[in-house]
Amino acid sequence: MNTPVTIIGAGLGGLTLARVLHVHGIPATVHEAEASPTARSQGGLLDIHEHTGQSALRAAGLFEEFLGAVHQGAEASRIADRNGKILLDEADDGTGGRPEVPRAALRQILIDALPAGTIRWGHKATGARTLGDGRHEVTFADGTTVAADLLVGADGAWSRIRPLLSDATPAYIGRSMIETYLLDADTRHPHSARTVGDGSFAALAPGKGISAHREPNGVLHTYVTVDRPREWLDSIDFTDAEAARARIAAEFDDWAPELTALITEGETTPVPRTVNTLPTDHRWDRVPGVTLLGDAAHLMPPSGEGANLAMYDGAELALALAAHPGDTEAALAAYEEALFPRSAAAAVEALHVQWLCHGDEAPHGLVAFFTGAGQGG
């Protein structure tokens, strides 16, 4: 007999876990802080990798649905220097192995594939404690609690479940990202639309960068990266969108105007995001009845792997539980034995990707990486 699974967090990892458990007849309940699936924007496009995210979707029986949500042509990529000179320009010829899909669409596919009532919306976890005998209790913001025989923290960077297993907390690495959008770009911002092209675009230099991604319906999603102390970010009043854009653009005052236009012509309030990480070798001793997945387990810098790893974690955990009916500890031990080295390798690779994008040789190190001329680092 399989133990029911209590999952905290309805991100892609937690939902993949719930779906693959359902495929194998194992009951699960997901508790999610958001009030509904549409309570907030889910972010932009994700490139879903063959051996991680796509593998997880196959295990979930949702690969065809995923293919139906792919944003065609979005695997095109360009890399430029601070002067706007294009150093690499690759079209999407349909042979790439990392198709792009809107995060919200992918999340909805997973939600729709779960039995009604699986997700308990509006359940924000505020803490967890051990009850003994491998059981744990989670407290929610509304004062309610749930006792879990098998608890999984899929609740992201600031996980409330992680303290049951680890004293590690995310640390700021001195890098921040600010997001904004240009809307109806082909009509309203044609020069920016031509600069970005059909897929992803990145203008890079040591310690900073302006990147953008073309999303459906003519949307350009801009990501500005700066290596600055946390105090610099905190000093910006993001409630004043125009002043915030000007302050951020000032960090790029010697860059080509077609690049800074991706900041100054933004039509949404800029959203700041600090880049925080857990130790690359983060692991924990086996604690009965509880484990982690995704960012709760292995928070690392952006590298295109985060969502893929979370989904893969979810699928692998579900498959381990299905392979060990009636012995959750054997399942969790097997899952974690594979999780730790996989996560550590991915974290090291993520740091290398960040160095290629923003280290001393940027953007040329990244161009060399993609063209095979060298690896940098």
C-alpha positions, 0 to 999 in steps of 0.5 A: 500500500502506498502512503498518501503524499502531501506536497507543499507548492504547486509550481512545475515540480510539485505539479509534476510530482502529483501528476506522475503519482496519479499516473501510478495510482498514488494519492497526493494533495498539493497545498499552494499559497496562491489563491488560484491558478491565475492569481499572478503572472507565471513568467515567460517562456521556458526552454524544456530540455530533452533529458530532464523536462521532456523526460518528466513530461513523458513520465507524466503522460503529457508530452503531446499536450506539451508539444501543442503548447510550444511557441514555434520559432522561439529557439532562435538566438542572438548574442551582441556586445554593448555596441549592438554588434551581433556576434552570433545569430542562429535561426530556429530551423526546427532541429533544436532540442529545447522547444520553448513553451509559456510557463503558464501554459505548461503549468495549466497542462499539469493542473488540468491533468490532476483530479479535481480537488487535488490542489488546495489553493490559498494554503500558504505554508508558514512553518513545519514541525516534526511529530515523530514516527516519520510524520510532520505537521505543516501550519498555514497562514490561516491558522489551519494545519495538516499532518503528513505521513509523507511530506514533500517541500516543493515550495521554492527558494524560501521553502518552509519545509527545508528547515526540517532537513537543513539549516542552509538558507539562500545567499545573495550572490551580488547579482540582480535581475530586473524584468520589464515588457514591451508590448505589441512590439512589432507595431509600437517598438519596431526597432526593438523588435528587429533588434531582438529577432524571433527568439532570445537576444542577449547583449552582454558585458562583464558584470551586466547585460540586457537580454530579451525574449520574444513571446507570443502576441508581439511581447518582448520580455526584457531581463536586465542583469547588474552586479551591484550590492543589495543596497543599490537595488533596495535604494530604487523606488520601484513604485515609480516606474519611470524613475526606476527605468531611468535609474537602471538604464543609467547603468548602461549609459555607454551602451548602444541606444537600441539596447537601452531602449529595451529598458527605457521603453518598457511598458510595465513596472520593472520587477526586481529579482535578486539572484540567490543560491544554496551551496552547490553541494547542498544535501542533508541526512535522511529524515524519515517522512520528508524530502525536497525537490526543485529550488527548495532542494538546490537553488542555483543561478539562472541557467535554463535548468531550474524548471527542468530540474524541478520537473525531473525531480518530481517525476523521479521522486514519483517513480521511486515511490511507485517502485517501492510500494509500502516502503517510503524510506527506501524510495526517499533514500533512492531518490536522494542518492540520485538527487544530490550528485545530479543537483551538485553537477547542475549547480556547478554548470549554472555557475559556469553559464553565469561566468560565460554571460557576465564574467571577464570574457563576456560576451565572447566566452559565451559565443565561443561556448556556443560555436565550440571555439572554447569553453572559457572559465 
